Amino acid sequence: MSLEEYEAQLEEVEELLKESPTDESFLQLKNDVLELIALAKQGDADVDDVDSGVDDAGADGNNAGTDGNEEEGQKIEQVHNTNTNTIYADEQLQTQQQQQQQRTPES
């Protein structure tokens, strides 16, 4: 998902919170989406760092030794965790919206 999609989700959660400001699940979902936004922004910065770091590597690409591999592994793990959190947050948001719709009588 893109940063714009996360921000759209945040707006939806904030709308739900206007109707139920003390709902713990909405508050947790807001925190989760804010964390995803922060990670997405950090990921964008990390991609720029990786792109510029490619030029710094030697001709064989082995300038950083094991530190570079460890950092890449951490970045891959972070992306994986972000994707997992995104799926979870999406499912939570859909569930919350369905519950809210069920509570709100149709006009």
ZISUL-V212529 format. One line per field, one symbol per residue. ss: DSSP state (H for helix, E for strand, C for the rest). psi: psi as a letter, one per 40 degrees, with the letter a starting at -180 (. if undefined). burial: 1 if it has 9 or more other ideal C-beta (glycine too) atoms within 8 Angstrom, else 0. A space follows every 50 residues. Layout:
BEGIN
ss->???
psi->???
burial->???
END
This chain:
BEGIN
ss->CCHHHHHHHHHHHHHHHHHCCCCHHHHHHHHHHHHHHHHHHHHHHHHHHH HHHHHHCCCCCCCCCHHHHHHHHHHHHHHHHHHHHHHHHHHHHHHHHHHH HHHCCCC
psi->iidddddddddddddddddgeehddddddddddddddddddddddddddd dddddeiideefdeaddddddddddddddddddddddddddddddddddd dddhii.
burial->00100110110111011000001001101101111110111011010001 00100010000001000110100010011001001101110110011001 0000000
END
